[in-house]
Amino acid sequence: MKRVIEKTEDGSATLFVPQLNEHYHSVKGARTESQHIFIDMGLKASTALHPRVLEIGFGTGLNALLTLETAEKEKRHIHYTGIELYPLAWQEVDALKYSEHPLFKMLHQAPWEEEVNITPYFTLLKIQENVVSGGWLVVSDERLSLKYDLVYFDAFAPEKQPEMWKEEIFRSLYAVMNDNGILTTYCSKGVIRRMLQGIGFEVERLPGPPGGKREILRGRKIAVSGG
């Protein structure tokens, strides 16, 4: 799949996929968008002491990098699982100039299907798998034996990749989340919001990133009281 580097309005770069007519990040600001949606509205809203994060669409690794930076700054242990069917080569990612830090290169050069301690506060597991195939989303899958506190849902837009936004995928995600777990996504479409609510998420419409989308969605899996 061909990808073209394009500069976004905050000075950071993103990749454009002509085949899908879609960008990996907002043209208003790649780093700004990721920081707002997944870190500020997701990670920082989580009360989990040692969060387990599941990212749908590892892509350029920008979300993982920002999460790692937050883990180091806050001295907060984070386990990060990224799912990606089409991994990018390091040379392609390096050209985006997201970070000169050697840890960013380690994120991409870490072996797949293996837990790697990138730092004492950040453990990475990359899984090369097709989300739509559903195999890895089975709750009994040993790779998902421990549930998740955060889900970064960063797939391409519903009109570009409708198969990624099917209800059964979000039901599977709901099943592998801890109570009070958070799911964040840039997509604020009403049909997606209503679907999340129908599954059981408590959904909030939040302000989007500066200069970008007007709203984003954050869903929370509410604990069900017994008896």
C-alpha positions as CSV (number, residue, x, y, z in Angstrom):
1,M,0.0,0.0,0.0
2,K,1.6,3.3,-1.1
3,R,2.0,6.0,1.5
4,V,3.0,9.7,1.1
5,I,4.5,11.9,3.8
6,E,2.6,15.2,4.3
7,K,3.1,18.0,6.8
8,T,0.3,18.9,9.1
9,E,-0.6,22.3,10.5
10,D,1.2,21.9,13.9
11,G,4.4,21.2,12.0
12,S,4.4,17.4,12.6
13,A,4.1,15.0,9.7
14,T,1.6,12.3,8.8
15,L,1.2,9.6,6.1
16,F,-1.4,9.8,3.4
17,V,-2.7,6.7,1.7
18,P,-3.9,7.5,-1.9
19,Q,-5.6,4.2,-2.2
20,L,-8.0,5.1,0.6
21,N,-7.7,8.8,0.2
22,E,-7.1,8.9,3.9
23,H,-4.4,10.3,6.4
24,Y,-3.0,8.4,9.4
25,H,-3.6,11.6,11.5
26,S,-5.4,14.9,11.3
27,V,-4.0,17.4,8.8
28,K,-4.6,20.0,11.5
29,G,-1.9,18.5,13.6
30,A,-0.7,14.9,13.9
31,R,1.0,15.1,17.3
32,T,-1.6,17.5,18.7
33,E,-4.5,15.2,17.8
34,S,-2.9,12.1,19.3
35,Q,-1.9,13.9,22.5
36,H,-5.4,15.2,23.0
37,I,-7.5,12.1,22.1
38,F,-5.5,9.3,23.5
39,I,-3.3,10.8,26.2
40,D,-5.3,13.8,27.7
41,M,-8.8,12.3,27.2
42,G,-7.8,8.7,27.6
43,L,-4.7,7.8,29.6
44,K,-4.9,10.8,32.0
45,A,-8.6,10.1,32.6
46,S,-7.8,6.5,33.7
47,T,-7.7,5.7,37.5
48,A,-5.8,2.5,36.9
49,L,-2.5,2.4,38.8
50,H,-0.7,0.3,36.3
51,P,-2.8,0.6,33.1
52,R,-2.9,-2.0,30.4
53,V,-3.5,-0.3,27.0
54,L,-4.7,-1.9,23.8
55,E,-4.3,0.1,20.6
56,I,-6.2,-0.8,17.5
57,G,-3.9,0.4,14.7
58,F,-0.3,0.7,15.9
59,G,0.6,2.5,12.7
60,T,3.4,5.0,13.0
61,G,3.8,4.3,16.7
62,L,3.0,7.9,17.6
63,N,0.3,7.0,20.2
64,A,2.7,4.5,21.8
65,L,5.5,7.1,21.9
66,L,3.3,9.6,23.6
67,T,2.1,7.0,26.1
68,L,5.7,6.0,26.8
69,E,6.7,9.6,27.4
70,T,3.8,10.0,29.8
71,A,4.7,6.8,31.6
72,E,8.3,8.0,32.1
73,K,7.2,11.5,33.2
74,E,4.6,10.2,35.7
75,K,6.6,7.1,36.8
76,R,3.5,5.0,36.0
77,H,4.0,1.4,34.9
78,I,2.1,0.8,31.6
79,H,1.7,-2.4,29.6
80,Y,1.0,-1.5,25.9
81,T,-0.4,-3.9,23.3
82,G,-0.6,-2.7,19.7
83,I,-2.4,-4.5,16.9
84,E,-1.3,-3.9,13.3
85,L,-1.8,-5.9,10.2
86,Y,0.6,-3.9,8.0
87,P,3.6,-2.8,10.0
88,L,5.6,0.2,8.7
89,A,9.3,-0.1,8.1
90,W,11.5,1.9,10.5
91,Q,12.9,3.9,7.6
92,E,9.4,5.1,6.6
93,V,8.5,6.1,10.2
94,D,11.9,7.7,10.8
95,A,11.2,10.1,7.9
96,L,8.3,11.5,9.8
97,K,10.7,12.9,12.4
98,Y,8.4,12.4,15.4
99,S,11.3,11.9,17.7
100,E,15.1,11.5,17.7
101,H,14.9,9.6,21.0
102,P,16.4,6.1,20.6
103,L,13.4,4.7,22.5
104,F,11.1,5.5,19.6
105,K,13.3,3.4,17.3
106,M,13.1,0.6,19.9
107,L,9.3,0.6,19.7
108,H,9.5,-0.2,16.0
109,Q,12.4,-2.6,16.1
110,A,11.1,-4.6,19.0
111,P,10.1,-8.1,17.9
112,W,6.5,-8.9,17.2
113,E,4.5,-11.4,19.3
114,E,6.9,-10.9,22.2
115,E,6.7,-8.8,25.4
116,V,9.6,-6.3,25.5
117,N,10.5,-4.0,28.4
118,I,11.3,-0.8,26.6
119,T,11.9,1.0,29.9
120,P,11.2,0.0,33.6
121,Y,7.9,1.8,33.2
122,F,6.8,0.7,29.7
123,T,6.3,-2.8,28.4
124,L,5.3,-3.4,24.8
125,L,3.6,-6.3,23.0
126,K,3.0,-5.9,19.3
127,I,0.7,-8.3,17.5
128,Q,0.6,-8.6,13.8
129,E,-3.0,-9.6,13.1
130,N,-6.1,-8.7,11.2
131,V,-8.7,-7.3,13.6
132,V,-11.5,-8.2,11.2
133,S,-10.5,-11.9,11.3
134,G,-11.5,-11.8,15.0
135,G,-9.1,-14.6,16.0
136,W,-7.1,-12.4,18.5
137,L,-10.2,-10.9,20.0
138,V,-11.4,-14.1,21.5
139,V,-11.5,-13.6,25.3
140,S,-9.8,-16.9,25.9
141,D,-6.8,-16.0,23.7
142,E,-3.8,-16.3,26.0
143,R,-2.5,-12.9,24.7
144,L,-5.6,-11.3,26.2
145,S,-5.8,-13.3,29.4
146,L,-5.5,-10.1,31.4
147,K,-8.1,-7.4,30.6
148,Y,-7.5,-3.8,29.5
149,D,-8.0,-0.5,31.2
150,L,-7.7,1.6,28.0
151,V,-8.5,1.1,24.4
152,Y,-7.1,3.5,21.8
153,F,-9.4,3.0,18.8
154,D,-7.4,4.6,15.9
155,A,-8.5,2.7,12.8
156,F,-9.2,4.6,9.5
157,A,-12.5,6.4,9.3
158,P,-15.8,4.3,9.0
159,E,-16.4,5.5,5.4
160,K,-12.9,4.3,4.4
161,Q,-12.7,1.0,6.4
162,P,-16.3,0.1,7.4
163,E,-15.3,-3.4,8.3
164,M,-13.2,-2.0,11.2
165,W,-16.3,-0.4,12.8
166,K,-18.6,-3.4,13.0
167,E,-20.5,-3.9,16.2
168,E,-19.0,-7.3,16.9
169,I,-15.5,-5.8,17.1
170,F,-16.6,-3.3,19.8
171,R,-18.5,-6.0,21.7
172,S,-15.3,-8.0,21.7
173,L,-13.4,-5.0,23.0
174,Y,-16.0,-4.4,25.7
175,A,-15.5,-8.0,26.8
176,V,-11.7,-7.6,27.2
177,M,-11.9,-4.4,29.2
178,N,-11.9,-4.0,32.9
179,D,-14.7,-2.3,34.8
180,N,-14.2,1.5,34.5
181,G,-12.1,0.9,31.4
182,I,-11.9,3.7,28.9
183,L,-12.2,3.6,25.1
184,T,-11.3,6.7,23.1
185,T,-11.7,7.5,19.4
186,Y,-11.5,10.5,17.2
187,C,-14.8,9.4,15.5
188,S,-17.8,11.3,16.8
189,K,-20.5,10.0,14.4
190,G,-23.9,9.5,15.9
191,V,-24.2,6.0,14.6
192,I,-20.9,5.0,16.4
193,R,-22.0,6.8,19.6
194,R,-25.3,5.0,19.6
195,M,-23.7,1.6,18.9
196,L,-21.3,2.1,21.8
197,Q,-24.2,3.0,24.1
198,G,-26.1,-0.1,22.9
199,I,-23.2,-2.3,23.8
200,G,-23.1,-0.9,27.4
201,F,-20.6,1.9,27.3
202,E,-21.3,5.2,29.0
203,V,-20.4,7.6,26.2
204,E,-19.3,11.2,26.4
205,R,-18.9,13.6,23.6
206,L,-15.8,15.7,24.4
207,P,-14.2,18.7,22.7
208,G,-11.9,17.7,19.9
209,P,-8.2,18.7,19.6
210,P,-7.3,22.4,19.0
211,G,-8.0,23.4,15.5
212,G,-9.2,19.9,14.6
213,K,-12.5,17.9,14.9
214,R,-15.2,19.6,16.9
215,E,-15.9,16.5,19.0
216,I,-14.5,13.1,19.9
217,L,-16.0,10.2,21.8
218,R,-14.9,8.6,25.1
219,G,-16.7,5.4,26.3
220,R,-16.4,3.9,29.7
221,K,-17.3,0.4,30.8
222,I,-19.3,0.9,34.0
223,A,-19.1,-1.6,36.8
224,V,-22.3,-3.5,37.3
225,S,-23.3,-3.7,41.0
226,G,-24.1,-7.2,42.2
227,G,-27.2,-8.4,44.0
